[in-house]
Amino acid sequence: MRVVFKTSYDPDIDLHDHAWKRWGIALLLAVMAALPFLVGDYYLAEATNTLIWALAGMGLMVLVGHTGQVSLGHAAFLAIGAYTDAALMNIGWPFLLSFPVAGLVAGVFGAIIAVPAVRMSGIYLAIATLAVFVIVEEMVILLAPITGGIGGIFAPTIEIAGIGFDRYAALDNFYWLCLVVVALVTWGYANLMRSPTGRSFLAVRDSEVSARALGINVTRTRALAFGLSSGVTGLAGALMGHYIGFFNYELFSIFISINLLLVVTIGGLGFIPGAFLGAILITGVPQLISILRDSANATLGIDLGGIPGLDTMVFSLILIGFIIYEPTGLYGRWLKLRVWWELFPLARRDMFRRQKTYLKTERMR
């Protein structure tokens, strides 16, 4: 069992609990930076896609995991970020300007629609965000001179200081670009959650009545969380547009919103690492199922490719199993294993039973 000996209050406000955690994160970043030299283009492209989904998952985690609001329309902010970035670059803006502006536009739009939406809760808020998704989808079609309408739009090649970051011509550079963006957003997100603003998010999530008693403006806090969530999701949408290369409104469907909600739920609701674990699950498991299916056909002669919807069915069963048997997600399971290991042999099987009632975000009573 690890015991951290403290001689001052600095460790209590430090970003990392102890030095080993700091060195572990540094080692993970080093391995991720060296990934283009270790794997081929196929797996590197999948790793890039996972980073983009992790960025979008962190955007939704602010709203769902740390503020307790449900959104079924976050694909709309992916679309806003992607179209804004591509449109600005098509008129000559450099990526270093169009990329943050895309996140800013998505964040401002989210904050504006959040003013009436955050006064709702539960299923009503989910329906309101779904309506926002439909509105954005119609706006994309109506603004055809800018968005390309039904036909779609090309995402221009990214160039920074004469270096190309094209997803197909320079995949290594594009991967490093996504890694830098995700690392910076993760660092900012972690610092946000230990600031007064982040603690107000948690207070509103756990008990709105108690938050009001402490002097927190619940409506303003939820609107701020909605704006930050939309802005980070818009950044992910901009990178997703460059990753796809050519896209139209059909790319950002309701299924993308559902997958984003699964990323934060299955990964670990309320934990930043949960966004990464959920992104790995969402992007990696379908590929693993396809590889196993092809292997069964090659080695055993069993052709499973003719069964329609097999991959989706197996993937859905895996997700349902997580929701039923591990409501705290992958990161919650990791925390349980770590605590069990640290307390061994004093750990008990029933010591985590109370955590099954954690996922209550509406505690007005």
Backbone torsions as a table, in degrees:
resi	resn	phi	psi	omega
1	MET	NA	129.6	-177.9
2	ARG	-81.3	131.7	176.3
3	VAL	-120.5	119.0	-180.0
4	VAL	-93.2	114.2	-179.7
5	PHE	-85.6	119.0	-175.5
6	LYS	-108.7	133.1	176.2
7	THR	-113.3	-1.7	177.2
8	SER	-154.8	178.1	179.1
9	TYR	-85.1	-4.3	-177.8
10	ASP	-60.0	-42.4	178.9
11	PRO	-60.6	-26.1	-179.4
12	ASP	-69.7	-26.6	-179.9
13	ILE	-109.6	5.6	179.2
14	ASP	-72.3	149.6	179.6
15	LEU	-66.3	-30.1	-179.5
16	HIS	-117.0	141.1	-177.2
17	ASP	-65.8	-36.7	-177.5
18	HIS	-155.1	170.2	-174.6
19	ALA	-65.5	-32.5	-178.7
20	TRP	-62.6	-36.1	178.3
21	LYS	-67.0	-39.5	178.6
22	ARG	-62.9	-45.0	179.7
23	TRP	-69.0	-31.8	177.4
24	GLY	-65.9	-41.0	177.8
25	ILE	-66.2	-39.8	177.9
26	ALA	-63.0	-39.8	178.4
27	LEU	-66.2	-40.9	178.6
28	LEU	-62.7	-42.4	177.6
29	LEU	-63.1	-39.1	179.1
30	ALA	-63.8	-42.6	178.9
31	VAL	-65.1	-42.6	179.1
32	MET	-64.4	-37.5	178.7
33	ALA	-67.1	-31.6	-178.6
34	ALA	-88.1	0.1	-175.4
35	LEU	-58.8	-38.8	179.1
36	PRO	-60.0	-23.7	178.5
37	PHE	-87.8	-6.6	-173.6
38	LEU	-109.7	-24.9	-175.6
39	VAL	-128.0	168.0	178.6
40	GLY	-82.6	-179.0	-176.2
41	ASP	-65.5	-35.0	-177.8
42	TYR	-63.4	-51.2	-178.5
43	TYR	-70.7	-29.1	176.9
44	LEU	-69.0	-38.5	176.6
45	ALA	-64.8	-38.7	177.7
46	GLU	-66.8	-37.7	176.9
47	ALA	-64.6	-38.2	177.1
48	THR	-64.1	-43.1	177.6
49	ASN	-62.3	-38.0	178.4
50	THR	-64.8	-40.4	177.7
51	LEU	-62.2	-41.0	179.8
52	ILE	-65.3	-41.8	178.2
53	TRP	-67.3	-35.1	176.8
54	ALA	-64.8	-39.2	177.2
55	LEU	-63.5	-44.7	176.9
56	ALA	-64.9	-36.5	177.8
57	GLY	-64.7	-38.2	176.4
58	MET	-64.4	-35.6	176.8
59	GLY	-61.7	-44.9	179.5
60	LEU	-74.1	-27.6	180.0
61	MET	-63.2	-34.4	176.6
62	VAL	-57.6	-40.7	-174.9
63	LEU	-81.1	-50.1	-172.9
64	VAL	-86.1	-49.6	-173.2
65	GLY	-78.1	-32.6	-173.3
66	HIS	-113.8	-5.8	175.8
67	THR	-125.7	-13.7	175.2
68	GLY	79.8	24.9	178.3
69	GLN	-108.1	142.3	-177.4
70	VAL	-102.3	135.0	178.9
71	SER	-133.4	128.6	175.2
72	LEU	-110.2	9.3	-176.3
73	GLY	-126.5	26.0	-175.7
74	HIS	-72.0	-12.8	173.3
75	ALA	-63.4	-23.8	178.1
76	ALA	-62.6	-39.1	-178.8
77	PHE	-76.5	-27.6	169.3
78	LEU	-61.3	-44.4	179.7
79	ALA	-64.6	-42.4	179.7
80	ILE	-61.1	-44.8	178.8
81	GLY	-63.6	-43.1	-178.4
82	ALA	-66.4	-46.8	-177.6
83	TYR	-70.2	-38.4	179.5
84	THR	-64.6	-45.8	-179.6
85	ASP	-63.2	-46.5	-178.7
86	ALA	-65.8	-41.2	-179.1
87	ALA	-65.4	-42.2	-179.9
88	LEU	-67.4	-38.9	178.6
89	MET	-69.6	-30.5	178.8
90	ASN	-69.7	-22.2	177.0
91	ILE	-98.0	9.9	172.0
92	GLY	108.5	0.2	179.0
93	TRP	-71.4	141.3	174.2
94	PRO	-74.4	158.1	-176.9
95	PHE	-62.6	-36.3	-178.1
96	LEU	-64.5	-18.4	174.3
97	LEU	-98.6	-43.6	-176.0
98	SER	-68.3	-32.7	-177.2
99	PHE	-66.1	-53.3	177.4
100	PRO	-66.1	-32.5	177.4
101	VAL	-65.0	-35.8	177.0
102	ALA	-61.5	-43.8	176.3
103	GLY	-65.9	-36.9	179.5
104	LEU	-66.1	-43.1	179.1
105	VAL	-62.7	-44.8	178.4
106	ALA	-62.8	-39.7	179.6
107	GLY	-66.8	-42.7	178.8
108	VAL	-64.9	-42.6	177.7
109	PHE	-62.0	-42.3	178.0
110	GLY	-64.3	-39.3	179.4
111	ALA	-66.5	-36.3	-179.5
112	ILE	-67.3	-47.0	-178.6
113	ILE	-75.8	-15.2	179.3
114	ALA	-74.4	-25.0	-176.8
115	VAL	-56.5	-48.3	174.2
116	PRO	-83.3	-28.5	-172.0
117	ALA	-72.2	-37.3	-174.6
118	VAL	-71.8	-9.0	174.3
119	ARG	-76.2	-8.3	174.9
120	MET	-96.7	172.8	177.6
121	SER	-154.4	162.9	176.0
122	GLY	63.8	-136.3	-175.5
123	ILE	-66.1	-28.0	-179.7
124	TYR	-68.8	-39.0	176.4
125	LEU	-67.5	-38.1	178.4
126	ALA	-62.5	-41.9	178.4
127	ILE	-66.4	-38.4	179.0
128	ALA	-63.2	-43.7	178.1
129	THR	-67.0	-32.4	175.5
130	LEU	-65.9	-36.7	176.5
131	ALA	-66.5	-36.7	176.4
132	VAL	-62.2	-39.6	177.7
133	PHE	-60.2	-43.5	179.8
134	VAL	-65.0	-40.4	179.5
135	ILE	-62.9	-45.4	179.6
136	VAL	-63.4	-39.5	177.9
137	GLU	-60.9	-41.7	177.6
138	GLU	-68.8	-36.1	178.2
139	MET	-63.8	-37.5	178.1
140	VAL	-61.4	-39.5	-179.9
141	ILE	-72.1	-39.7	-178.3
142	LEU	-70.2	-33.6	-179.5
143	LEU	-89.8	50.4	-175.9
144	ALA	-59.7	-37.4	178.4
145	PRO	-60.2	-25.2	-179.2
146	ILE	-98.8	-42.4	-173.0
147	THR	-97.2	-9.4	-176.0
148	GLY	84.8	-4.9	177.1
149	GLY	62.1	-137.0	-179.6
150	ILE	-68.6	-31.7	-176.8
151	GLY	-66.1	-33.2	178.4
152	GLY	104.3	-177.1	-175.5
153	ILE	-146.4	147.5	176.5
154	PHE	-89.0	139.9	172.4
155	ALA	-90.9	116.8	-176.9
156	PRO	-61.9	162.1	178.0
157	THR	-71.3	136.6	179.9
158	ILE	-82.3	129.6	174.5
159	GLU	-132.3	126.9	178.3
160	ILE	-129.4	116.6	-179.2
161	ALA	56.1	39.0	178.2
162	GLY	79.4	2.0	-179.6
163	ILE	-101.7	129.7	-179.4
164	GLY	-83.9	142.9	178.7
165	PHE	-127.3	43.2	-178.7
166	ASP	-74.2	141.5	-176.6
167	ARG	-66.7	-28.3	-178.0
168	TYR	-101.6	-41.2	-177.5
169	ALA	-82.2	-29.5	-178.3
170	ALA	-139.8	67.6	-176.3
171	LEU	-63.7	-36.7	179.7
172	ASP	-59.5	-47.0	-179.7
173	ASN	-64.4	-40.4	179.6
174	PHE	-65.3	-37.8	177.3
175	TYR	-63.0	-45.3	179.6
176	TRP	-63.8	-35.9	177.2
177	LEU	-62.6	-46.3	178.6
178	CYS	-63.6	-38.4	179.9
179	LEU	-63.8	-42.3	179.4
180	VAL	-64.2	-43.9	-179.7
181	VAL	-62.9	-45.5	-178.7
182	VAL	-64.8	-41.0	179.6
183	ALA	-63.3	-42.7	-179.9
184	LEU	-66.6	-42.7	179.1
185	VAL	-65.6	-40.0	178.5
186	THR	-63.2	-42.8	178.3
187	TRP	-62.6	-43.9	177.8
188	GLY	-65.9	-38.6	179.4
189	TYR	-64.1	-44.9	-179.9
190	ALA	-62.8	-39.8	178.1
191	ASN	-71.3	-33.1	177.5
192	LEU	-61.6	-40.1	-174.9
193	MET	-73.2	-14.6	174.9
194	ARG	-104.4	12.1	175.4
195	SER	-96.8	168.0	176.7
196	PRO	-57.0	-34.4	178.8
197	THR	-65.5	-45.6	178.9
198	GLY	-64.0	-38.3	178.7
199	ARG	-68.6	-30.5	174.8
200	SER	-69.1	-33.8	173.6
201	PHE	-58.1	-48.3	-178.2
202	LEU	-65.0	-37.7	179.5
203	ALA	-64.1	-42.6	178.4
204	VAL	-66.0	-37.6	178.8
205	ARG	-64.4	-45.0	-173.2
206	ASP	-79.0	-38.1	-178.9
207	SER	-162.6	108.6	178.9
208	GLU	-68.0	-34.2	179.5
209	VAL	-64.5	-45.5	178.9
210	SER	-66.2	-37.0	178.7
211	ALA	-62.8	-42.7	177.3
212	ARG	-64.2	-37.7	179.3
213	ALA	-64.7	-28.0	178.2
214	LEU	-85.5	1.3	177.8
215	GLY	90.4	14.0	-179.9
216	ILE	-85.5	130.3	174.9
217	ASN	-78.1	101.3	-172.4
218	VAL	-64.1	-43.7	-178.6
219	THR	-63.5	-44.7	179.7
220	ARG	-66.3	-37.8	180.0
221	THR	-65.9	-43.3	179.6
222	ARG	-68.1	-36.8	177.0
223	ALA	-66.1	-39.9	176.9
224	LEU	-63.4	-42.5	177.9
225	ALA	-62.6	-39.2	179.2
226	PHE	-65.0	-42.0	179.0
227	GLY	-65.3	-45.2	177.9
228	LEU	-62.7	-42.8	178.8
229	SER	-60.9	-44.5	-179.9
230	SER	-65.7	-38.3	-179.7
231	GLY	-64.7	-46.0	179.0
232	VAL	-65.4	-39.5	177.0
233	THR	-64.3	-35.6	176.3
234	GLY	-64.0	-37.6	174.9
235	LEU	-62.0	-42.3	177.2
236	ALA	-63.4	-37.8	178.0
237	GLY	-64.2	-38.3	177.5
238	ALA	-61.9	-45.3	177.8
239	LEU	-66.5	-35.7	179.3
240	MET	-65.3	-37.4	177.3
241	GLY	-62.5	-41.9	177.0
242	HIS	-69.5	-30.5	178.5
243	TYR	-68.7	-41.1	179.5
244	ILE	-75.2	-39.6	179.7
245	GLY	94.6	-53.8	177.3
246	PHE	-133.7	131.1	-175.4
247	PHE	-149.9	159.9	170.4
248	ASN	-134.9	-171.3	-173.0
249	TYR	-64.8	-22.1	-178.0
250	GLU	-69.1	-21.0	178.3
251	LEU	-64.4	-37.3	-175.8
252	PHE	-99.0	71.6	-176.8
253	SER	-91.2	176.9	178.8
254	ILE	-64.5	-26.8	179.2
255	PHE	-66.9	-29.0	175.2
256	ILE	-65.6	-40.3	177.6
257	SER	-63.4	-41.6	179.2
258	ILE	-65.5	-41.9	177.7
259	ASN	-63.0	-37.8	176.9
260	LEU	-63.3	-41.1	177.9
261	LEU	-64.9	-35.3	176.4
262	LEU	-68.9	-33.5	179.0
263	VAL	-58.1	-48.8	-176.4
264	VAL	-76.4	-30.8	-177.9
265	THR	-76.8	-48.2	-178.3
266	ILE	-75.5	-35.0	-179.7
267	GLY	-67.2	-39.2	-179.2
268	GLY	143.7	98.1	-174.6
269	LEU	-67.2	123.8	178.3
270	GLY	93.3	7.9	179.6
271	PHE	-127.5	130.7	178.7
272	ILE	-61.3	-44.9	176.6
273	PRO	-60.1	-21.6	178.0
274	GLY	-62.6	-31.1	177.5
275	ALA	-64.1	-38.2	179.2
276	PHE	-71.4	-43.5	179.3
277	LEU	-65.0	-40.2	176.9
278	GLY	-65.4	-37.6	177.3
279	ALA	-65.3	-39.9	177.1
280	ILE	-62.4	-41.1	179.6
281	LEU	-65.9	-46.0	-176.2
282	ILE	-64.7	-41.4	-176.5
283	THR	-89.1	-28.7	-173.8
284	GLY	-89.0	-38.4	-175.5
285	VAL	-64.1	-44.9	176.3
286	PRO	-59.2	-37.6	177.2
287	GLN	-66.4	-39.7	178.7
288	LEU	-64.4	-39.7	177.8
289	ILE	-63.0	-42.0	178.7
290	SER	-64.3	-41.0	179.1
291	ILE	-64.2	-44.0	178.8
292	LEU	-64.9	-36.7	178.0
293	ARG	-65.5	-44.1	177.7
294	ASP	-66.0	-36.1	178.4
295	SER	-66.6	-39.1	177.7
296	ALA	-64.1	-35.4	178.4
297	ASN	-71.2	-37.0	-176.6
298	ALA	-78.0	-39.0	-174.4
299	THR	-93.8	-41.1	-175.6
300	LEU	-101.8	-9.9	-178.5
301	GLY	73.8	17.5	179.9
302	ILE	-95.0	113.0	-178.7
303	ASP	-92.6	102.7	178.4
304	LEU	-96.3	-2.1	-178.3
305	GLY	-69.1	-21.4	-179.3
306	GLY	-79.6	-9.4	179.7
307	ILE	-84.4	113.6	-176.7
308	PRO	-69.6	135.0	175.6
309	GLY	73.6	16.7	-177.8
310	LEU	-64.9	-45.5	-179.2
311	ASP	-60.4	-44.5	-179.6
312	THR	-64.9	-38.6	-179.4
313	MET	-66.0	-45.8	179.7
314	VAL	-64.7	-42.8	179.2
315	PHE	-62.3	-40.4	179.1
316	SER	-65.2	-39.0	178.3
317	LEU	-63.9	-38.6	177.6
318	ILE	-63.0	-44.5	180.0
319	LEU	-65.3	-41.4	178.6
320	ILE	-63.0	-38.8	177.7
321	GLY	-61.3	-40.4	177.7
322	PHE	-65.3	-42.3	-177.5
323	ILE	-64.7	-37.4	-177.0
324	ILE	-78.3	-48.0	-169.7
325	TYR	-97.8	-15.1	178.8
326	GLU	-143.2	75.9	-176.3
327	PRO	-65.8	-21.3	178.5
328	THR	-83.1	0.3	174.2
329	GLY	82.5	-175.5	-178.0
330	LEU	-64.2	-42.8	-179.4
331	TYR	-69.7	-32.8	174.3
332	GLY	-62.9	-39.2	176.2
333	ARG	-64.9	-39.5	178.0
334	TRP	-63.7	-40.9	177.9
335	LEU	-62.3	-39.5	178.2
336	LYS	-64.2	-44.0	178.8
337	LEU	-63.9	-38.9	-179.6
338	ARG	-67.3	-42.9	178.3
339	VAL	-65.7	-40.2	177.8
340	TRP	-60.3	-42.0	-179.8
341	TRP	-66.9	-40.7	-178.7
342	GLU	-70.0	-31.1	-178.7
343	LEU	-93.6	-5.1	-178.5
344	PHE	-59.2	133.9	7.9
345	PRO	-97.2	21.6	-177.2
346	LEU	-91.6	-3.9	-178.3
347	ALA	-70.2	146.7	178.6
348	ARG	-120.6	156.7	-177.5
349	ARG	-70.8	-29.1	-174.6
350	ASP	-93.2	9.9	-174.6
351	MET	-75.1	-12.9	-179.9
352	PHE	-110.1	13.0	-174.6
353	ARG	-64.9	-33.6	-177.3
354	ARG	-68.4	-20.8	-176.6
355	GLN	-69.9	-16.4	-179.2
356	LYS	-67.9	-17.6	179.2
357	THR	-100.8	17.0	-175.2
358	TYR	-74.3	-34.4	-169.3
359	LEU	-75.7	52.4	174.6
360	LYS	-113.4	114.5	-176.8
361	THR	-109.3	-6.2	179.6
362	GLU	-114.2	89.9	-175.6
363	ARG	-114.1	54.7	179.4
364	MET	-77.8	-23.1	-178.4
365	ARG	-87.6	NA	NA
